[in-house]
Amino acid sequence: MGMTYDFIRTVSEIYNVSNVLDISLTKIGKSRNGSWEGFMGDLVTGKKDRLAGIGGIYSRFEVLDFSSTGAFTAVSFFVSHPKTSVKWQAIVFRFDTTVWILIFIFLIALIPLFYIHLKLKRCNDREPSDKMFLAVVIPFSTLIESCPSIPNRARILTVVTLFYALIVGQFYSSNLISFLTFPEPEVVPQSFEDLSNRKDYIIYTIHVTGGTIEVFFNETKIETFKTIRERMINQKDFLKCAESVIFSPKTVCIGWPLAMDSIIAKNLTIHFTFNPLRTTDSISSFPVILGLQKNSKHFESVNSIVGWASDTGHFTKWRELTMNNLKYAGSQWVKERRNGNLYQGLEKLGQEFHHLSTKPFGMENVVLCFTTAIVGSFLASLAWLCEIFVSYDYDISKVHTFLKT
């Protein structure tokens, strides 16, 4: 976290304080015998004077004194942006199920009406020989805005049907293109409750022994988090945790936004405005502070300085500067490796969410139309073959009858 480093450096310059910095990621929890490990152990035993950027949780207050709050962070999980796709059913999404059922019922009801009208109505025109065919074709043709041959005796009923079909067709066609091209996002977990119910997701967690994430999930009594704890896979490499979310399907990474944002900015930035990961709702918010030895002689001065820096917005400013510097350096580093898998993967991901130009229709847009045409052609071919066989059998039977006579 650059803001804690900037704080220590600024304090050293202003107050002429000499420091020996030890920057590393070690254990900060308790061992089985009750002693503290890593930097926490060094601080408790007096080997070190301060521990910067530590989370203020209850178990640590008994052995350390903590300064004023410099910033706040929380436990969240990072998930990739939902993948979008155009569903083949989009062509029928223009109407809901009820409307489609009513259209189908109306179409079926019109067929006997047209047949009766063509069969019984008497006028000077010749009665058509293909009444059933016309009874089916006329209402269907009006719905698809075709131009059927209409007998005189069916014109009035056809006009009524045409008026209905015109209204339905205009409603259907008005926003058809938007439905055909509008991408459907996949459903991704938005909260820890969603994540606990999504058994198909792999859950990684950035692991620091004795860290706030480990403490929270080990001590929680809430069933949602206990379910997640059973599925968690510890990942000590923060970058690998983030990369697994980006490049592996249905994967999340539980971590601290305050730390993960820096990792993403430094290693996974290709565009300043695009973050390849999204953060969900947070839990267990806690302060990020400076820890000192119990009854340390530096407590009052350090506590005052941290309070002044926090009240004047210096921690916020230092974090913004850190993020900007990391994003700039990270984007340059990634772009220098354009032939690498990392750059190509991030570039492809960025293009999916920043469409700079229109795209032609793909097969997914019209698959239902082609499927209908293929199925219709297949059924028509079967009907044609049946007609040939029936006609052949009929001719054979006529020959046999003729020979018998």
C-alpha positions as a LaTeX table, in Angstrom:
\begin{tabular}{lrrr}
\hline
Residue & $x$ (\AA) & $y$ (\AA) & $z$ (\AA) \\
\hline
Met1 & 0.00 & 0.00 & 0.00 \\
Gly2 & 1.73 & 3.13 & $-1.19$ \\
Met3 & $-0.13$ & 5.48 & 1.14 \\
Thr4 & 1.48 & 3.99 & 4.27 \\
Tyr5 & 4.92 & 4.20 & 2.65 \\
Asp6 & 4.25 & 7.83 & 1.66 \\
Phe7 & 3.13 & 8.55 & 5.21 \\
Ile8 & 6.32 & 7.16 & 6.74 \\
Arg9 & 8.51 & 8.91 & 4.16 \\
Thr10 & 6.74 & 12.25 & 4.67 \\
Val11 & 6.95 & 12.00 & 8.46 \\
Ser12 & 10.65 & 11.17 & 8.20 \\
Glu13 & 11.30 & 14.25 & 6.05 \\
Ile14 & 9.22 & 16.72 & 8.06 \\
Tyr15 & 10.15 & 15.57 & 11.56 \\
Asn16 & 13.69 & 14.44 & 10.71 \\
Val17 & 13.01 & 10.90 & 11.89 \\
Ser18 & 15.30 & 8.06 & 10.88 \\
Asn19 & 13.65 & 4.76 & 9.98 \\
Val20 & 14.74 & 1.30 & 9.03 \\
Leu21 & 11.98 & $-0.07$ & 6.80 \\
Asp22 & 11.25 & $-3.75$ & 6.52 \\
Ile23 & 8.76 & $-4.35$ & 3.70 \\
Ser24 & 7.55 & $-7.91$ & 3.38 \\
Leu25 & 4.51 & $-10.12$ & 3.75 \\
Thr26 & 4.83 & $-12.44$ & 6.74 \\
Lys27 & 2.66 & $-14.18$ & 9.26 \\
Ile28 & 0.89 & $-11.92$ & 11.72 \\
Gly29 & $-1.20$ & $-14.47$ & 13.59 \\
Lys30 & $-0.86$ & $-16.55$ & 16.72 \\
Ser31 & 0.92 & $-19.87$ & 16.84 \\
Arg32 & $-0.54$ & $-22.87$ & 18.64 \\
Asn33 & 1.43 & $-22.10$ & 21.79 \\
Gly34 & $-0.16$ & $-18.64$ & 21.98 \\
Ser35 & 2.84 & $-16.60$ & 20.83 \\
Trp36 & 2.55 & $-14.09$ & 17.99 \\
Glu37 & 4.35 & $-14.75$ & 14.72 \\
Gly38 & 6.10 & $-12.61$ & 12.12 \\
Phe39 & 5.96 & $-8.83$ & 12.38 \\
Met40 & 3.36 & $-9.06$ & 15.13 \\
Gly41 & 5.76 & $-11.14$ & 17.18 \\
Asp42 & 8.61 & $-8.68$ & 16.53 \\
Leu43 & 6.39 & $-5.81$ & 17.62 \\
Val44 & 5.15 & $-7.55$ & 20.77 \\
Thr45 & 8.66 & $-8.56$ & 21.81 \\
Gly46 & 10.10 & $-5.09$ & 21.14 \\
Lys47 & 12.21 & $-5.95$ & 18.09 \\
Lys48 & 10.27 & $-3.39$ & 16.05 \\
Asp49 & 8.62 & $-0.11$ & 17.01 \\
Arg50 & 5.76 & 0.23 & 14.53 \\
Leu51 & 3.71 & $-1.87$ & 12.15 \\
Ala52 & 2.09 & 0.20 & 9.41 \\
Gly53 & $-1.01$ & $-0.75$ & 7.44 \\
Ile54 & $-2.36$ & $-3.34$ & 9.86 \\
Gly55 & $-6.06$ & $-4.00$ & 10.33 \\
Gly56 & $-7.54$ & $-3.05$ & 13.66 \\
Ile57 & $-9.34$ & $-6.15$ & 14.92 \\
Tyr58 & $-10.25$ & $-7.12$ & 18.46 \\
Ser59 & $-7.71$ & $-9.91$ & 18.97 \\
Arg60 & $-4.81$ & $-7.52$ & 18.37 \\
Phe61 & $-5.89$ & $-4.81$ & 20.79 \\
Glu62 & $-4.87$ & $-6.89$ & 23.79 \\
Val63 & $-1.18$ & $-6.83$ & 22.83 \\
Leu64 & $-0.80$ & $-3.59$ & 20.82 \\
Asp65 & $-1.71$ & 0.06 & 20.99 \\
Phe66 & $-3.24$ & 1.41 & 17.80 \\
Ser67 & $-3.13$ & 4.89 & 16.35 \\
Ser68 & $-5.99$ & 6.89 & 14.89 \\
Thr69 & $-7.57$ & 5.47 & 11.74 \\
Gly70 & $-5.75$ & 6.22 & 8.51 \\
Ala71 & $-8.21$ & 4.54 & 6.16 \\
Phe72 & $-10.92$ & 1.92 & 6.06 \\
Thr73 & $-11.13$ & $-1.27$ & 4.09 \\
Ala74 & $-13.28$ & $-4.37$ & 4.11 \\
Val75 & $-13.46$ & $-7.96$ & 3.02 \\
Ser76 & $-14.93$ & $-8.29$ & $-0.47$ \\
Phe77 & $-14.74$ & $-10.74$ & $-3.31$ \\
Phe78 & $-13.65$ & $-9.93$ & $-6.83$ \\
Val79 & $-15.47$ & $-11.41$ & $-9.80$ \\
Ser80 & $-15.02$ & $-10.99$ & $-13.53$ \\
His81 & $-17.40$ & $-8.89$ & $-15.55$ \\
Pro82 & $-20.38$ & $-10.94$ & $-16.73$ \\
Lys83 & $-19.83$ & $-12.44$ & $-20.14$ \\
Thr84 & $-22.44$ & $-11.30$ & $-22.64$ \\
Ser85 & $-23.98$ & $-13.26$ & $-25.46$ \\
Val86 & $-26.94$ & $-13.03$ & $-27.79$ \\
Lys87 & $-29.37$ & $-15.85$ & $-27.14$ \\
Trp88 & $-30.92$ & $-17.64$ & $-30.07$ \\
Gln89 & $-34.34$ & $-17.16$ & $-28.45$ \\
Ala90 & $-34.01$ & $-13.37$ & $-28.81$ \\
Ile91 & $-36.20$ & $-13.37$ & $-31.92$ \\
Val92 & $-39.19$ & $-14.45$ & $-29.82$ \\
Phe93 & $-38.45$ & $-12.19$ & $-26.84$ \\
Arg94 & $-40.27$ & $-9.32$ & $-28.54$ \\
Phe95 & $-43.56$ & $-10.61$ & $-27.08$ \\
Asp96 & $-44.08$ & $-12.35$ & $-23.79$ \\
Thr97 & $-45.61$ & $-15.80$ & $-23.47$ \\
Thr98 & $-49.17$ & $-14.55$ & $-23.02$ \\
Val99 & $-49.10$ & $-12.50$ & $-26.22$ \\
Trp100 & $-47.65$ & $-15.38$ & $-28.24$ \\
Ile101 & $-50.36$ & $-17.71$ & $-26.95$ \\
Leu102 & $-53.09$ & $-15.22$ & $-27.88$ \\
Ile103 & $-51.62$ & $-14.76$ & $-31.37$ \\
Phe104 & $-51.50$ & $-18.53$ & $-31.87$ \\
Ile105 & $-55.08$ & $-18.98$ & $-30.62$ \\
Phe106 & $-56.32$ & $-16.18$ & $-32.87$ \\
Leu107 & $-54.54$ & $-17.70$ & $-35.87$ \\
Ile108 & $-56.00$ & $-21.16$ & $-35.20$ \\
Ala109 & $-59.48$ & $-19.69$ & $-34.68$ \\
Leu110 & $-59.33$ & $-17.85$ & $-38.01$ \\
Ile111 & $-58.74$ & $-21.02$ & $-40.03$ \\
Pro112 & $-62.22$ & $-22.54$ & $-39.48$ \\
Leu113 & $-63.80$ & $-19.09$ & $-39.88$ \\
Phe114 & $-62.19$ & $-18.65$ & $-43.28$ \\
Tyr115 & $-63.07$ & $-22.20$ & $-44.27$ \\
Ile116 & $-66.73$ & $-21.78$ & $-43.34$ \\
His117 & $-66.80$ & $-18.39$ & $-45.05$ \\
Leu118 & $-65.34$ & $-19.83$ & $-48.25$ \\
Lys119 & $-67.56$ & $-22.91$ & $-48.10$ \\
Leu120 & $-70.97$ & $-21.41$ & $-47.33$ \\
Lys121 & $-70.98$ & $-17.90$ & $-48.70$ \\
Arg122 & $-72.87$ & $-17.67$ & $-51.97$ \\
Cys123 & $-72.07$ & $-15.05$ & $-54.57$ \\
Asn124 & $-71.49$ & $-14.79$ & $-58.27$ \\
Asp125 & $-67.81$ & $-15.72$ & $-58.11$ \\
Arg126 & $-66.69$ & $-19.29$ & $-58.53$ \\
Glu127 & $-66.25$ & $-21.29$ & $-55.36$ \\
Pro128 & $-62.52$ & $-21.98$ & $-54.90$ \\
Ser129 & $-61.50$ & $-25.61$ & $-55.07$ \\
Asp130 & $-58.69$ & $-25.26$ & $-52.52$ \\
Lys131 & $-60.75$ & $-23.90$ & $-49.63$ \\
Met132 & $-58.77$ & $-25.52$ & $-46.80$ \\
Phe133 & $-55.49$ & $-24.36$ & $-48.27$ \\
Leu134 & $-56.76$ & $-20.77$ & $-48.53$ \\
Ala135 & $-58.23$ & $-20.94$ & $-45.02$ \\
Val136 & $-54.73$ & $-21.66$ & $-43.69$ \\
Val137 & $-52.70$ & $-19.44$ & $-46.01$ \\
Ile138 & $-54.72$ & $-16.20$ & $-45.83$ \\
Pro139 & $-54.50$ & $-15.56$ & $-42.03$ \\
Phe140 & $-50.89$ & $-16.73$ & $-41.93$ \\
Ser141 & $-49.92$ & $-14.53$ & $-44.89$ \\
Thr142 & $-51.51$ & $-11.47$ & $-43.31$ \\
Leu143 & $-49.49$ & $-12.02$ & $-40.14$ \\
Ile144 & $-46.20$ & $-12.18$ & $-42.03$ \\
Glu145 & $-47.26$ & $-9.25$ & $-44.24$ \\
Ser146 & $-47.34$ & $-11.37$ & $-47.38$ \\
Cys147 & $-49.69$ & $-10.91$ & $-50.36$ \\
Pro148 & $-51.97$ & $-13.93$ & $-50.81$ \\
Ser149 & $-54.55$ & $-14.36$ & $-53.53$ \\
Ile150 & $-57.84$ & $-13.42$ & $-51.87$ \\
Pro151 & $-61.18$ & $-14.68$ & $-53.25$ \\
Asn152 & $-63.96$ & $-12.11$ & $-53.46$ \\
Arg153 & $-66.10$ & $-13.95$ & $-50.94$ \\
Ala154 & $-63.36$ & $-13.65$ & $-48.24$ \\
Arg155 & $-62.35$ & $-10.01$ & $-48.65$ \\
Ile156 & $-64.27$ & $-8.55$ & $-45.70$ \\
Leu157 & $-62.91$ & $-11.12$ & $-43.24$ \\
Thr158 & $-59.44$ & $-10.66$ & $-44.73$ \\
Val159 & $-59.59$ & $-6.90$ & $-44.17$ \\
Val160 & $-60.43$ & $-7.46$ & $-40.49$ \\
Thr161 & $-57.56$ & $-9.94$ & $-40.19$ \\
Leu162 & $-55.22$ & $-7.60$ & $-42.03$ \\
Phe163 & $-55.98$ & $-4.75$ & $-39.63$ \\
Tyr164 & $-55.20$ & $-7.00$ & $-36.66$ \\
Ala165 & $-52.04$ & $-8.34$ & $-38.32$ \\
Leu166 & $-50.85$ & $-4.84$ & $-39.20$ \\
Ile167 & $-50.94$ & $-3.73$ & $-35.56$ \\
Val168 & $-49.29$ & $-6.90$ & $-34.28$ \\
Gly169 & $-46.63$ & $-6.80$ & $-37.00$ \\
Gln170 & $-45.75$ & $-3.16$ & $-36.36$ \\
Phe171 & $-45.32$ & $-3.80$ & $-32.65$ \\
Tyr172 & $-43.13$ & $-6.81$ & $-33.39$ \\
Ser173 & $-40.95$ & $-5.08$ & $-35.99$ \\
Ser174 & $-40.49$ & $-1.79$ & $-34.13$ \\
Asn175 & $-37.80$ & $-3.02$ & $-31.72$ \\
Leu176 & $-36.86$ & $-6.31$ & $-33.34$ \\
Ile177 & $-33.30$ & $-5.22$ & $-34.19$ \\
Ser178 & $-32.61$ & $-4.14$ & $-30.62$ \\
Phe179 & $-33.76$ & $-7.53$ & $-29.32$ \\
Leu180 & $-31.65$ & $-9.37$ & $-31.91$ \\
Thr181 & $-28.50$ & $-7.42$ & $-31.06$ \\
Phe182 & $-28.94$ & $-6.78$ & $-27.33$ \\
Pro183 & $-26.48$ & $-9.00$ & $-25.44$ \\
Glu184 & $-27.70$ & $-11.06$ & $-22.53$ \\
Pro185 & $-25.26$ & $-10.89$ & $-19.56$ \\
Glu186 & $-24.57$ & $-13.99$ & $-17.53$ \\
Val187 & $-25.71$ & $-14.02$ & $-13.92$ \\
Val188 & $-22.75$ & $-13.52$ & $-11.56$ \\
Pro189 & $-22.89$ & $-13.49$ & $-7.75$ \\
Gln190 & $-23.44$ & $-10.00$ & $-6.36$ \\
Ser191 & $-23.11$ & $-10.76$ & $-2.65$ \\
Phe192 & $-21.62$ & $-13.33$ & $-0.31$ \\
Glu193 & $-25.07$ & $-14.88$ & 0.06 \\
Asp194 & $-25.24$ & $-15.34$ & $-3.71$ \\
Leu195 & $-21.74$ & $-16.80$ & $-3.69$ \\
Ser196 & $-22.61$ & $-19.34$ & $-1.01$ \\
Asn197 & $-25.51$ & $-20.55$ & $-3.16$ \\
Arg198 & $-23.46$ & $-20.77$ & $-6.36$ \\
Lys199 & $-21.81$ & $-24.16$ & $-5.98$ \\
Asp200 & $-20.42$ & $-23.91$ & $-9.51$ \\
Tyr201 & $-17.98$ & $-21.13$ & $-8.53$ \\
Ile202 & $-14.39$ & $-21.70$ & $-7.43$ \\
Ile203 & $-13.46$ & $-19.53$ & $-4.43$ \\
Tyr204 & $-9.88$ & $-18.36$ & $-3.92$ \\
Thr205 & $-8.84$ & $-16.13$ & $-1.04$ \\
Ile206 & $-5.70$ & $-14.06$ & $-0.63$ \\
His207 & $-4.06$ & $-15.70$ & 2.34 \\
Val208 & $-2.03$ & $-14.05$ & 5.06 \\
Thr209 & $-1.63$ & $-16.19$ & 8.16 \\
Gly210 & $-3.40$ & $-14.38$ & 10.97 \\
Gly211 & $-4.85$ & $-11.79$ & 8.59 \\
Thr212 & $-8.30$ & $-10.29$ & 8.99 \\
Ile213 & $-9.81$ & $-12.57$ & 6.32 \\
Glu214 & $-8.58$ & $-15.72$ & 8.04 \\
Val215 & $-9.68$ & $-14.46$ & 11.45 \\
Phe216 & $-13.13$ & $-13.47$ & 10.21 \\
Phe217 & $-13.94$ & $-16.75$ & 8.45 \\
Asn218 & $-12.51$ & $-18.87$ & 11.28 \\
Glu219 & $-14.52$ & $-17.10$ & 13.97 \\
Thr220 & $-17.81$ & $-16.47$ & 12.16 \\
Lys221 & $-20.97$ & $-18.29$ & 13.23 \\
Ile222 & $-23.03$ & $-17.21$ & 10.21 \\
Glu223 & $-24.01$ & $-20.16$ & 8.04 \\
Thr224 & $-23.42$ & $-18.27$ & 4.77 \\
Phe225 & $-19.76$ & $-17.62$ & 5.58 \\
Lys226 & $-19.25$ & $-21.08$ & 7.04 \\
Thr227 & $-20.42$ & $-22.54$ & 3.72 \\
Ile228 & $-17.96$ & $-20.31$ & 1.86 \\
Arg229 & $-15.14$ & $-21.23$ & 4.26 \\
Glu230 & $-15.51$ & $-24.91$ & 3.39 \\
Arg231 & $-14.95$ & $-24.12$ & $-0.30$ \\
Met232 & $-12.13$ & $-21.56$ & 0.04 \\
Ile233 & $-8.75$ & $-22.23$ & $-1.54$ \\
Asn234 & $-5.92$ & $-20.23$ & 0.04 \\
Gln235 & $-3.74$ & $-18.33$ & $-2.42$ \\
Lys236 & $-0.65$ & $-16.59$ & $-1.07$ \\
Asp237 & 0.16 & $-14.96$ & $-4.41$ \\
Phe238 & $-2.22$ & $-11.98$ & $-4.69$ \\
Leu239 & $-1.58$ & $-11.57$ & $-8.43$ \\
Lys240 & $-2.38$ & $-15.21$ & $-9.21$ \\
Cys241 & $-5.60$ & $-14.84$ & $-7.28$ \\
Ala242 & $-6.62$ & $-11.90$ & $-9.49$ \\
Glu243 & $-5.48$ & $-13.59$ & $-12.71$ \\
Ser244 & $-7.48$ & $-16.72$ & $-11.92$ \\
Val245 & $-10.64$ & $-14.61$ & $-11.76$ \\
Ile246 & $-9.94$ & $-12.95$ & $-15.12$ \\
Phe247 & $-8.85$ & $-15.96$ & $-17.13$ \\
Ser248 & $-10.73$ & $-18.82$ & $-15.46$ \\
Pro249 & $-14.49$ & $-19.20$ & $-15.78$ \\
Lys250 & $-16.69$ & $-18.95$ & $-12.70$ \\
Thr251 & $-13.95$ & $-18.02$ & $-10.26$ \\
Val252 & $-13.84$ & $-15.41$ & $-7.50$ \\
Cys253 & $-11.09$ & $-14.05$ & $-5.26$ \\
Ile254 & $-11.82$ & $-12.90$ & $-1.72$ \\
Gly255 & $-9.56$ & $-10.08$ & $-0.60$ \\
Trp256 & $-9.17$ & $-6.51$ & 0.58 \\
Pro257 & $-9.96$ & $-3.84$ & $-2.04$ \\
Leu258 & $-7.30$ & $-1.61$ & $-0.49$ \\
Ala259 & $-4.63$ & $-4.18$ & $-1.36$ \\
Met260 & $-6.12$ & $-5.82$ & $-4.46$ \\
Asp261 & $-6.69$ & $-2.51$ & $-6.25$ \\
Ser262 & $-2.95$ & $-1.86$ & $-6.11$ \\
Ile263 & $-2.16$ & $-5.34$ & $-7.45$ \\
Ile264 & $-4.60$ & $-4.89$ & $-10.34$ \\
Ala265 & $-3.32$ & $-1.39$ & $-11.13$ \\
Lys266 & 0.30 & $-2.52$ & $-11.22$ \\
Asn267 & $-0.06$ & $-5.77$ & $-13.16$ \\
Leu268 & $-3.41$ & $-5.85$ & $-14.99$ \\
Thr269 & $-3.93$ & $-2.34$ & $-16.34$ \\
Ile270 & $-4.28$ & $-1.97$ & $-20.10$ \\
His271 & $-6.58$ & 1.07 & $-20.13$ \\
Phe272 & $-6.84$ & 3.64 & $-17.34$ \\
Thr273 & $-10.63$ & 3.57 & $-17.45$ \\
Phe274 & $-11.08$ & $-0.20$ & $-17.54$ \\
Asn275 & $-10.85$ & $-2.43$ & $-14.49$ \\
Pro276 & $-10.86$ & $-6.10$ & $-15.50$ \\
Leu277 & $-12.47$ & $-7.07$ & $-12.19$ \\
Arg278 & $-15.52$ & $-5.86$ & $-10.35$ \\
Thr279 & $-15.90$ & $-5.63$ & $-6.58$ \\
Thr280 & $-19.02$ & $-6.83$ & $-4.83$ \\
Asp281 & $-20.65$ & $-5.72$ & $-1.61$ \\
Ser282 & $-18.27$ & $-5.70$ & 1.33 \\
Ile283 & $-18.46$ & $-7.29$ & 4.75 \\
Ser284 & $-16.55$ & $-6.80$ & 7.97 \\
Ser285 & $-15.29$ & $-3.25$ & 7.47 \\
Phe286 & $-12.29$ & $-2.46$ & 9.65 \\
Pro287 & $-9.77$ & 0.40 & 10.06 \\
Val288 & $-6.27$ & 0.37 & 8.62 \\
Ile289 & $-3.98$ & 1.84 & 11.24 \\
Leu290 & $-0.49$ & 1.86 & 12.74 \\
Gly291 & 0.25 & $-0.61$ & 15.49 \\
Leu292 & 2.74 & 0.14 & 18.27 \\
Gln293 & 4.04 & $-1.69$ & 21.30 \\
Lys294 & 1.91 & $-1.54$ & 24.40 \\
Asn295 & 2.67 & 1.67 & 26.33 \\
Ser296 & 5.09 & 2.79 & 23.62 \\
Lys297 & 6.81 & 6.11 & 24.19 \\
His298 & 6.02 & 7.01 & 20.58 \\
Phe299 & 2.28 & 6.49 & 20.90 \\
Glu300 & 1.12 & 10.06 & 21.56 \\
Ser301 & 3.24 & 11.64 & 18.83 \\
Val302 & 2.44 & 8.96 & 16.24 \\
Asn303 & $-1.25$ & 9.03 & 17.11 \\
Ser304 & $-1.39$ & 12.81 & 16.69 \\
Ile305 & 0.44 & 12.76 & 13.36 \\
Val306 & $-1.80$ & 10.00 & 11.97 \\
Gly307 & $-4.89$ & 11.92 & 13.09 \\
Trp308 & $-3.70$ & 15.13 & 11.42 \\
Ala309 & $-2.87$ & 13.32 & 8.18 \\
Ser310 & $-6.24$ & 11.59 & 8.14 \\
Asp311 & $-8.27$ & 14.71 & 8.95 \\
Thr312 & $-6.56$ & 16.74 & 6.23 \\
Gly313 & $-7.16$ & 14.07 & 3.57 \\
His314 & $-3.50$ & 13.17 & 3.10 \\
Phe315 & $-4.11$ & 9.41 & 3.21 \\
Thr316 & $-6.77$ & 9.74 & 0.51 \\
Lys317 & $-4.43$ & 11.87 & $-1.60$ \\
Trp318 & $-1.52$ & 9.48 & $-1.16$ \\
Arg319 & $-3.71$ & 6.58 & $-2.21$ \\
Glu320 & $-4.87$ & 8.43 & $-5.35$ \\
Leu321 & $-1.28$ & 9.27 & $-6.28$ \\
Thr322 & $-0.22$ & 5.69 & $-5.69$ \\
Met323 & $-3.01$ & 4.30 & $-7.87$ \\
Asn324 & $-2.26$ & 6.75 & $-10.69$ \\
Asn325 & 1.45 & 5.93 & $-10.63$ \\
Leu326 & 0.81 & 2.20 & $-10.52$ \\
Lys327 & $-1.70$ & 2.35 & $-13.38$ \\
Tyr328 & 0.68 & 4.33 & $-15.56$ \\
Ala329 & 3.66 & 2.09 & $-14.85$ \\
Gly330 & 1.52 & $-1.03$ & $-15.10$ \\
Ser331 & $-0.03$ & $-0.09$ & $-18.45$ \\
Gln332 & 3.41 & 0.63 & $-19.91$ \\
Trp333 & 4.71 & $-2.68$ & $-18.62$ \\
Val334 & 1.78 & $-4.65$ & $-20.06$ \\
Lys335 & 1.93 & $-2.87$ & $-23.44$ \\
Glu336 & 5.63 & $-3.69$ & $-23.78$ \\
Arg337 & 4.57 & $-7.34$ & $-23.84$ \\
Arg338 & 2.02 & $-7.17$ & $-26.63$ \\
Asn339 & 2.81 & $-10.67$ & $-27.83$ \\
Gly340 & 2.27 & $-12.18$ & $-24.41$ \\
Asn341 & $-0.82$ & $-14.05$ & $-23.29$ \\
Leu342 & $-1.49$ & $-11.49$ & $-20.55$ \\
Tyr343 & $-1.75$ & $-8.53$ & $-22.93$ \\
Gln344 & $-3.81$ & $-10.40$ & $-25.49$ \\
Gly345 & $-6.18$ & $-11.68$ & $-22.82$ \\
Leu346 & $-6.68$ & $-8.22$ & $-21.32$ \\
Glu347 & $-7.08$ & $-6.64$ & $-24.77$ \\
Lys348 & $-9.75$ & $-9.17$ & $-25.71$ \\
Leu349 & $-11.51$ & $-8.61$ & $-22.41$ \\
Gly350 & $-11.42$ & $-4.84$ & $-22.88$ \\
Gln351 & $-12.87$ & $-5.05$ & $-26.38$ \\
Glu352 & $-15.81$ & $-7.10$ & $-25.09$ \\
Phe353 & $-16.88$ & $-4.24$ & $-22.84$ \\
His354 & $-15.87$ & $-1.25$ & $-24.98$ \\
His355 & $-17.42$ & $-1.74$ & $-28.41$ \\
Leu356 & $-15.94$ & 0.97 & $-30.61$ \\
Ser357 & $-17.71$ & $-0.08$ & $-33.81$ \\
Thr358 & $-20.79$ & $-1.90$ & $-34.97$ \\
Lys359 & $-20.66$ & $-5.64$ & $-35.49$ \\
Pro360 & $-22.36$ & $-7.66$ & $-38.24$ \\
Phe361 & $-25.09$ & $-10.10$ & $-37.38$ \\
Gly362 & $-23.81$ & $-13.50$ & $-36.38$ \\
Met363 & $-25.35$ & $-16.92$ & $-36.58$ \\
Glu364 & $-26.68$ & $-16.56$ & $-33.04$ \\
Asn365 & $-28.91$ & $-13.71$ & $-34.27$ \\
Val366 & $-30.69$ & $-15.74$ & $-36.95$ \\
Val367 & $-30.24$ & $-19.35$ & $-35.86$ \\
Leu368 & $-33.97$ & $-19.72$ & $-35.16$ \\
Cys369 & $-34.85$ & $-18.55$ & $-38.68$ \\
Phe370 & $-32.45$ & $-21.01$ & $-40.31$ \\
Thr371 & $-33.58$ & $-23.80$ & $-38.02$ \\
Thr372 & $-37.21$ & $-23.14$ & $-38.93$ \\
Ala373 & $-36.34$ & $-23.10$ & $-42.64$ \\
Ile374 & $-34.38$ & $-26.36$ & $-42.40$ \\
Val375 & $-37.09$ & $-28.12$ & $-40.40$ \\
Gly376 & $-39.77$ & $-26.82$ & $-42.78$ \\
Ser377 & $-37.79$ & $-27.97$ & $-45.82$ \\
Phe378 & $-37.29$ & $-31.38$ & $-44.26$ \\
Leu379 & $-41.00$ & $-31.78$ & $-43.51$ \\
Ala380 & $-41.90$ & $-30.55$ & $-47.00$ \\
Ser381 & $-39.52$ & $-33.10$ & $-48.51$ \\
Leu382 & $-41.14$ & $-35.86$ & $-46.47$ \\
Ala383 & $-44.58$ & $-34.72$ & $-47.62$ \\
Trp384 & $-43.38$ & $-34.68$ & $-51.22$ \\
Leu385 & $-42.01$ & $-38.21$ & $-50.92$ \\
Cys386 & $-45.25$ & $-39.37$ & $-49.33$ \\
Glu387 & $-47.20$ & $-37.87$ & $-52.22$ \\
Ile388 & $-44.99$ & $-39.70$ & $-54.72$ \\
Phe389 & $-45.48$ & $-43.04$ & $-52.95$ \\
Val390 & $-49.22$ & $-42.50$ & $-52.57$ \\
Ser391 & $-49.51$ & $-41.50$ & $-56.22$ \\
Tyr392 & $-47.41$ & $-44.52$ & $-57.24$ \\
Asp393 & $-49.57$ & $-46.89$ & $-55.19$ \\
Tyr394 & $-52.69$ & $-45.33$ & $-56.64$ \\
Asp395 & $-51.42$ & $-45.79$ & $-60.21$ \\
Ile396 & $-50.47$ & $-49.40$ & $-59.49$ \\
Ser397 & $-53.91$ & $-50.10$ & $-58.08$ \\
Lys398 & $-55.53$ & $-48.62$ & $-61.19$ \\
Val399 & $-53.37$ & $-50.83$ & $-63.39$ \\
His400 & $-54.35$ & $-53.92$ & $-61.39$ \\
Thr401 & $-58.02$ & $-52.98$ & $-61.64$ \\
Phe402 & $-57.72$ & $-52.46$ & $-65.37$ \\
Leu403 & $-56.00$ & $-55.80$ & $-65.88$ \\
Lys404 & $-58.66$ & $-57.63$ & $-63.90$ \\
Thr405 & $-61.39$ & $-56.16$ & $-66.05$ \\
\hline
\end{tabular}
